[in-house]
Each structure stands twice: as structure tokens, then as C-alpha cells.
């Protein structure tokens, strides 16, 4: 795991507050130079710690059905199956878990019929999958991605915005 210094923590917190914040503003509020911000962001991106992406409401793109699916897998094939599931563009989360399901995924479908076809046709054809259980998401109260970074409590406050 990458160790985060105070500067990196400040940069990440500012980006989480506003992912479009200009580097000059990040530098000002983090009390470092703009080249330092650029260098730290490049290093965090290169290490895989930082990924900049838009978070889009799937319904706005025509995905009306969201599902959380628990999947039971032959133990020796967990990594292989997880990688296969991660390859589907409509699957946005694949996690190996404890509990009754070996893998949990979250996926978005244009219709409930598409969900049905995925579960009964696609998943049924994946070698190593023994069983699955689908949960149709009726309503989401939070869908934002990670908004806090562990250890942020030690980060000093930022200068006030103008």
C-alpha cells in the first residue's frame, strides 16, 4: 500500500471536494507550489492510487435496472471468474467477499430483461460459477464512490476559499 504524506492527503481531499479544481487552486489551498501538485498527482496516478473519472448517473444513460449479484464459485477459479466478470462494461464493481457468496458484483442494465439474460445466459456459461443470487436495486440513497481517505483526520485545515 502506498504511504500517503500530508501533501498527498491534502491534494486527494481537495480533488474529492471538486474533481475539476485547477492545479493552481489546489496548490494555493494545499499551501504548496503548482509543480509540486503536478508531480504528486502524476506519482499517485502512476501508482494507481489516483484515478480521475466522471461519476455518471446510470439512469441518465438509459440503464434503468441496477443489480447486486452474489456469486458462488469453485474456490480454485475465484480470480479467473472475477477477472471475467470485471471484463463486462456494464459491471462497475467486482469484489471477492466473505460470507455466503464468494464474489459480489454491481451491474447496470437497460432493462430487467437484460438482467435476466445476463444471469441466466452469460453467468450460466461462465466456467466455475456454481450459483448466483440477484438483488434488483429498487432505490439508491447514496451512489458517489469513495469520498474520504483514511487518515484525513490528521490533515490540517485548508486556507479558506475566496
C-alpha positions as CSV (number, residue, x, y, z in Angstrom):
1,X,0.0,0.0,0.0
2,X,1.2,3.5,-0.8
3,X,2.1,5.6,2.2
4,X,0.4,9.0,2.0
5,X,2.2,12.1,3.2
6,X,0.3,15.2,4.4
7,X,0.7,16.9,0.9
8,X,-0.8,13.9,-0.9
9,X,-3.7,13.7,1.6
10,X,-4.4,17.4,1.1
11,X,-4.4,17.0,-2.7
12,X,-6.7,14.0,-2.6
13,X,-9.2,15.7,-0.2
14,X,-9.3,18.8,-2.4
15,X,-9.9,16.6,-5.5
16,X,-12.7,14.8,-3.7
17,X,-14.3,18.1,-2.9
18,X,-14.0,19.2,-6.5
19,X,-12.5,17.0,-9.1
20,X,-12.3,19.9,-11.6
21,X,-10.4,22.2,-9.2
22,X,-7.5,23.8,-11.2
23,X,-4.0,22.8,-10.1
24,X,-3.3,26.4,-9.2
25,X,-6.2,26.4,-6.7
26,X,-5.1,23.0,-5.3
27,X,-1.6,24.4,-4.8
28,X,-2.9,27.5,-3.1
29,X,-5.2,25.7,-0.8
30,X,-2.7,22.9,0.0
31,X,0.0,25.5,0.6
32,X,2.5,24.1,-1.9
33,X,3.7,25.0,-5.4
34,X,1.8,24.1,-8.6
35,X,4.8,22.0,-9.8
36,X,4.6,20.1,-6.5
37,X,0.9,19.4,-7.0
38,X,1.6,18.2,-10.6
39,X,4.4,15.9,-9.5
40,X,2.4,14.4,-6.6
41,X,-0.6,13.9,-8.8
42,X,1.5,12.2,-11.5
43,X,3.1,9.9,-9.0
44,X,-0.3,9.0,-7.4
45,X,-1.7,8.3,-10.9
46,X,1.2,6.2,-11.9
47,X,1.0,4.1,-8.7
48,X,-2.7,3.5,-9.3
49,X,-3.7,5.4,-6.1
50,X,-5.4,8.2,-8.1
51,X,-7.8,7.8,-11.0
52,X,-9.7,10.8,-12.3
53,X,-13.1,9.9,-13.7
54,X,-16.6,11.3,-14.1
55,X,-19.3,9.7,-11.9
56,X,-22.4,9.5,-14.1
57,X,-25.9,8.5,-13.0
58,X,-26.5,5.3,-15.0
59,X,-30.2,6.1,-15.4
60,X,-29.2,9.2,-17.4
61,X,-27.5,6.8,-19.9
62,X,-30.6,4.6,-20.2
63,X,-29.6,2.0,-17.6
64,X,-32.9,1.5,-15.7
65,X,-32.1,-1.7,-13.8
66,X,-29.3,-1.9,-11.3
67,X,-28.5,-5.2,-9.6
68,X,-26.2,-6.5,-6.9
69,X,-25.4,-10.2,-7.6
70,X,-23.9,-12.7,-5.2
71,X,-22.0,-15.4,-7.0
72,X,-20.8,-18.8,-5.6
73,X,-17.6,-20.0,-7.4
74,X,-15.4,-23.1,-7.3
75,X,-12.6,-21.9,-5.0
76,X,-9.7,-22.5,-7.3
77,X,-11.4,-20.4,-10.0
78,X,-12.3,-17.3,-8.0
79,X,-9.6,-15.0,-9.5
80,X,-10.4,-16.2,-13.1
81,X,-14.1,-15.7,-12.6
82,X,-13.6,-12.3,-11.0
83,X,-11.5,-11.2,-13.9
84,X,-14.1,-12.4,-16.4
85,X,-16.9,-10.6,-14.6
86,X,-14.8,-7.4,-14.5
87,X,-14.5,-7.5,-18.3
88,X,-18.2,-6.7,-18.8
89,X,-18.6,-3.0,-19.4
90,X,-21.9,-2.8,-17.5
91,X,-20.4,-4.3,-14.4
92,X,-18.9,-1.5,-12.3
93,X,-17.8,-3.4,-9.2
94,X,-16.4,-6.9,-8.6
95,X,-15.4,-7.9,-5.1
96,X,-14.2,-11.2,-3.6
97,X,-16.0,-11.4,-0.2
98,X,-16.6,-13.3,2.9
99,X,-20.0,-14.8,3.7
100,X,-22.3,-16.9,1.6
101,X,-21.1,-15.5,-1.7
102,X,-17.5,-15.7,-3.0
103,X,-17.9,-12.7,-5.3
104,X,-20.3,-9.8,-5.2
105,X,-20.8,-7.6,-8.3
106,X,-22.8,-4.5,-9.0
107,X,-24.1,-4.1,-12.6
108,X,-26.4,-1.8,-14.6
109,X,-28.8,-2.9,-17.3
110,X,-31.0,-1.1,-19.7
111,X,-33.9,-3.4,-18.9
112,X,-34.8,-6.1,-16.4
113,X,-34.8,-8.5,-19.4
114,X,-31.2,-7.7,-19.9
115,X,-30.5,-8.5,-16.3
116,X,-32.4,-11.8,-16.8
117,X,-30.3,-12.7,-19.9
118,X,-27.1,-11.8,-18.1
119,X,-27.9,-14.0,-15.1
120,X,-29.4,-17.0,-17.0
121,X,-27.3,-16.9,-20.2
122,X,-24.0,-15.2,-19.5
123,X,-23.4,-16.3,-16.0
124,X,-24.6,-19.8,-16.7
125,X,-21.9,-20.1,-19.3
126,X,-19.0,-19.0,-17.1
127,X,-16.9,-22.0,-16.1
128,X,-16.5,-22.2,-12.3
129,X,-19.8,-20.4,-11.3
130,X,-21.9,-22.7,-9.2
131,X,-24.8,-20.4,-8.2
132,X,-25.9,-16.8,-8.1
133,X,-28.5,-14.7,-6.4
134,X,-29.6,-11.4,-7.9
135,X,-30.9,-8.4,-6.0
136,X,-32.6,-5.7,-8.0
137,X,-31.8,-2.3,-6.6
138,X,-35.1,-0.5,-6.1
139,X,-33.7,2.8,-5.0
140,X,-30.2,4.1,-4.1
141,X,-29.7,6.6,-1.4
142,X,-26.0,7.1,-2.0
143,X,-24.0,6.5,-5.1
144,X,-20.9,8.6,-5.1
145,X,-17.8,6.4,-4.8
146,X,-15.3,6.9,-2.0
147,X,-15.4,10.4,-0.6
148,X,-13.0,10.2,2.3
149,X,-9.4,9.0,2.6
150,X,-8.3,7.1,5.7
151,X,-6.1,9.3,7.9
152,X,-7.6,12.6,6.7
153,X,-8.4,13.5,10.3
154,X,-4.7,14.3,10.8
155,X,-4.7,16.6,7.9
156,X,-4.6,20.3,8.9
157,X,-7.4,22.5,7.7
158,X,-7.0,24.3,4.4
159,X,-6.9,28.0,3.8
160,X,-10.4,29.5,3.3
161,X,-11.6,29.9,-0.3
162,X,-12.0,33.4,-1.6
